[in-house]
Amino acid sequence: MTVRAIWAFIRLTRPVFLLGGALLYALGVAMAARRGVSIRLERALLGQVMVTAIQLMAHYANEYYDIATDGLNSQRTWFTGGSGVLPGGELSREVARRASLAFALVGIAAVMAAMNQSPAAGVLGAVSLLGAWFYSAPPLVLMSSGWGELSTSLIVALLTPLTGFVLQTGQMEPLVLRVCAPLVMIHLAMLLAFEFPDWDADTATGKRTLVVRLGRQPAAYVHTALITVATLLLLTAALDRPAARYVWLMTPLAAWQVLSLVRHARHRGVGPPLLTLGAVSLFVLTAVLWLLGFATL
């Protein structure tokens, strides 16, 4: 493999997205530590391997199955529109297919290993793997069903930290849902923001994302409602939970993101790169503030 092909494969992989999975998984482990559990490193590593393998499987599968839409996208950003490697002919589409299958096998092996440690964690991994695969792959193709955004947000912002928590504690607790509910909403809002720059390409190829189904303006209202409710939940949590004492710091960015998308939906000056960067920053900042709160208790 040439240096150019290796670099193309790295770009195809877009490794920055793996940091999000690691962050959410670490949040789950931190919540387990807050419960007084002695963290078992081998379980923590096993869970991270499972999370990362599922992420990579889903990512390569999406590049493979979504090549037509990605090829038409003229507003590609750091976070949307795919890597552009396959439509540009830098690598064969078969490379993405084989990579997705290879990491599917790694993910299945990790799920089976997790099942031996904690049946509940194994079930969470299996559900995540199936949901991630069928996001892009037939026969479900969740990304065009109107349910893909919600299923992805539940996998990333709820099941990932829950896996880290359950692998260490062996049980599920309401604490995880209270922490993750606002994150699910912010993640779902982030995915809606991602779909605005892809509007033309998605419409041209018949990819029925949630923004395409709702329309730009109604989708902007949903985005606003999700961030508003999530912010209110976080501010309420900050009043009476020590672990949430930092989360209020996301409020200014939340307000900026809402205003930015409203302006973008009305074609008033906020470009796709800044819009999508704001969406990612809001989600990452909120997760980091939760993690910081648990880590410094």
C-alpha positions in Angstrom: 0.0 0.0 0.0 1.4 3.4 -1.0 1.8 6.4 1.3 -1.0 8.1 -0.7 -3.3 5.1 -0.1 -2.5 5.0 3.6 -3.3 8.7 4.0 -6.5 8.2 2.0 -7.5 5.4 4.4 -6.8 7.6 7.4 -9.0 10.3 5.9 -11.7 7.6 5.2 -11.5 6.6 8.9 -11.8 10.2 10.2 -10.3 9.1 13.6 -11.4 12.3 15.3 -14.9 10.8 15.7 -13.4 8.0 17.8 -12.7 10.5 20.5 -16.4 11.0 21.1 -17.0 7.4 21.8 -14.0 7.3 24.2 -15.4 10.4 26.0 -18.9 9.0 26.4 -17.5 5.6 27.5 -15.2 7.3 30.1 -18.2 9.2 31.4 -19.9 5.8 32.2 -16.8 4.5 33.9 -16.6 7.8 35.9 -20.2 7.3 37.1 -19.3 3.8 38.2 -16.3 5.1 40.2 -18.6 7.7 41.8 -20.7 4.8 43.1 -17.7 3.5 45.0 -16.8 0.7 42.6 -13.1 -0.2 42.3 -12.5 0.2 38.5 -11.3 -3.0 36.8 -8.9 -2.0 34.0 -9.4 -5.2 32.0 -13.2 -4.6 31.8 -12.7 -0.9 31.0 -10.4 -1.8 28.1 -12.7 -4.6 26.8 -15.6 -2.1 26.7 -13.6 0.5 24.9 -12.5 -2.1 22.3 -16.2 -3.0 21.8 -17.3 0.7 21.5 -14.5 1.6 19.1 -15.0 -1.5 16.9 -18.7 -0.7 16.6 -17.9 2.9 15.7 -15.5 1.9 13.0 -17.9 -0.7 11.6 -20.7 1.9 11.4 -18.4 4.5 9.9 -17.0 2.4 7.1 -20.4 1.0 6.3 -21.8 4.5 6.0 -19.0 5.5 3.7 -19.8 2.3 1.6 -23.6 2.6 1.4 -23.8 6.4 1.2 -21.4 7.0 -1.6 -23.9 8.3 -4.0 -25.1 11.1 -1.7 -21.5 11.9 -0.6 -20.5 12.3 -4.2 -23.1 15.0 -4.8 -22.4 16.9 -1.6 -21.0 20.4 -2.4 -21.0 21.6 1.2 -18.8 19.0 2.9 -17.5 20.0 6.3 -15.2 18.4 8.9 -18.2 16.6 10.3 -20.7 16.1 7.4 -20.8 14.9 3.9 -18.5 11.9 4.4 -14.8 11.8 3.9 -15.0 12.3 0.1 -12.4 9.6 -0.4 -14.6 7.0 -2.1 -16.5 9.4 -4.5 -13.1 11.0 -5.4 -11.8 7.6 -6.4 -8.8 7.7 -4.0 -9.8 4.2 -2.7 -12.0 1.5 -4.0 -15.4 1.2 -2.4 -14.5 -2.4 -1.6 -12.0 -1.2 0.9 -14.7 0.4 3.0 -16.9 -2.8 2.7 -14.1 -5.0 3.9 -13.1 -2.7 6.7 -16.7 -2.5 7.9 -16.9 -6.3 7.9 -13.6 -6.7 9.7 -14.6 -4.4 12.5 -18.0 -6.1 12.7 -16.2 -9.3 13.5 -14.1 -7.5 16.1 -17.2 -6.0 17.6 -19.0 -9.4 17.7 -16.0 -10.9 19.5 -15.9 -8.1 22.0 -19.7 -8.4 22.6 -19.2 -12.1 23.3 -16.4 -11.4 25.7 -18.4 -8.7 27.4 -21.3 -11.1 27.8 -19.0 -13.4 29.8 -18.2 -10.5 32.2 -21.7 -9.0 32.4 -24.7 -10.3 30.5 -26.3 -6.9 30.6 -23.3 -5.2 29.1 -23.2 -7.9 26.4 -26.8 -7.2 25.5 -26.1 -3.4 25.3 -23.2 -4.1 23.0 -25.3 -6.4 20.8 -28.1 -3.8 20.5 -25.5 -1.1 19.7 -23.8 -3.2 17.0 -27.1 -4.1 15.3 -28.4 -0.5 15.4 -25.1 0.9 14.1 -24.9 -1.6 11.3 -28.5 -1.1 10.1 -28.1 2.7 10.3 -26.7 2.4 6.7 -27.2 -1.2 5.7 -30.2 -2.8 4.2 -32.9 -3.9 4.7 -33.5 -1.3 7.4 -31.4 1.7 6.3 -32.3 3.6 9.4 -30.6 6.8 8.1 -33.4 7.2 5.6 -36.3 5.9 7.7 -36.8 8.9 10.0 -35.6 6.9 13.0 -31.9 6.8 12.3 -31.1 10.1 14.1 -32.9 8.9 17.3 -31.4 5.4 17.2 -27.9 6.9 16.7 -28.3 9.4 19.6 -29.5 6.6 21.9 -26.5 4.4 21.0 -23.9 7.1 21.3 -25.2 9.2 24.2 -27.0 6.6 26.3 -25.9 3.1 25.5 -22.2 3.9 25.3 -21.9 5.4 28.8 -24.3 2.8 30.1 -22.0 0.1 28.8 -19.1 1.6 30.7 -21.1 1.8 33.8 -22.6 -1.7 33.6 -19.3 -3.4 32.9 -18.0 -2.1 36.1 -21.0 -2.3 38.4 -23.0 -5.2 36.9 -26.2 -3.2 37.1 -28.2 -0.4 35.7 -29.2 2.7 37.8 -31.4 5.8 37.2 -28.2 7.9 37.7 -27.1 7.1 34.1 -30.4 8.0 32.6 -30.5 11.3 34.5 -27.0 12.2 33.3 -27.5 11.0 29.7 -31.0 12.2 28.9 -29.8 15.8 28.1 -26.9 14.4 26.2 -29.2 12.4 24.0 -31.2 15.5 23.2 -28.1 17.6 22.4 -26.7 14.8 20.3 -30.0 14.5 18.4 -29.9 18.3 17.9 -26.3 17.9 16.6 -27.4 15.4 14.0 -30.2 17.7 12.8 -27.6 20.4 12.4 -25.4 18.1 10.4 -28.2 17.4 8.0 -28.8 21.0 7.0 -25.6 21.3 4.9 -26.5 17.9 3.3 -30.0 19.0 2.3 -29.4 19.3 -1.4 -27.5 16.0 -1.8 -29.9 14.1 0.4 -32.9 15.4 -1.6 -31.3 14.7 -4.9 -30.6 11.0 -4.0 -33.9 10.4 -2.2 -32.2 10.1 1.2 -35.1 10.8 3.6 -33.3 12.1 6.6 -35.3 13.7 9.4 -34.6 17.3 8.2 -35.7 16.3 4.6 -38.9 14.8 6.0 -39.7 17.7 8.4 -38.5 20.6 6.2 -35.8 23.1 7.1 -37.9 25.4 9.3 -39.8 22.8 11.3 -36.5 21.0 11.8 -35.0 24.2 13.2 -37.9 24.4 15.7 -37.2 20.8 16.8 -33.5 21.6 17.1 -34.3 24.6 19.3 -36.7 22.6 21.5 -34.2 19.8 22.0 -31.4 22.2 23.1 -33.8 24.3 25.2 -35.2 21.3 27.2 -31.7 19.8 27.6 -30.4 23.1 28.9 -33.2 23.4 31.4 -32.6 19.8 32.6 -28.9 20.6 33.1 -29.5 23.8 34.9 -31.9 22.0 37.2 -29.3 19.3 37.9 -26.7 21.9 38.6 -28.8 23.2 41.5 -28.8 20.1 43.6 -26.2 17.6 42.2 -22.6 18.1 43.0 -21.5 16.2 39.9 -23.5 18.7 37.7 -21.8 21.8 39.2 -20.0 22.6 36.0 -22.7 21.8 33.4 -24.2 25.3 33.4 -21.1 26.5 31.6 -22.6 25.1 28.4 -25.5 27.6 28.4 -23.8 30.4 26.3 -22.8 27.9 23.6 -26.3 26.4 23.6 -27.8 29.8 23.0 -25.3 30.6 20.3 -26.0 27.2 18.5 -29.8 27.8 18.6 -29.5 31.2 17.1 -27.0 30.0 14.5 -29.2 27.3 13.2 -32.2 29.5 13.1 -30.2 32.0 11.0 -28.9 29.2 8.8 -32.4 27.8 8.2 -33.4 31.3 7.0 -30.4 31.6 4.8 -28.9 34.4 6.9 -25.2 34.0 7.0 -24.1 31.2 9.3 -22.1 28.8 7.1 -22.1 25.0 7.3 -18.5 24.8 8.8 -19.3 27.1 11.7 -22.8 25.6 12.2 -21.5 22.0 12.4 -18.5 23.0 14.6 -20.9 24.7 17.0 -23.1 21.6 17.2 -20.1 19.3 17.9 -18.6 21.7 20.4 -21.9 21.9 22.4 -22.2 18.1 22.7 -18.5 17.6 23.5 -18.4 20.4 26.0 -21.5 19.1 27.8 -20.1 15.6 28.1 -16.7 17.0 29.3 -18.4 19.1 31.9 -20.3 16.1 33.2 -17.1 14.0 33.2 -15.2 16.8 35.0 -17.9 16.9 37.7 -17.7 13.2 38.4 -13.9 13.1 38.2 -13.5 15.9 40.8 -16.0 14.8 43.4 
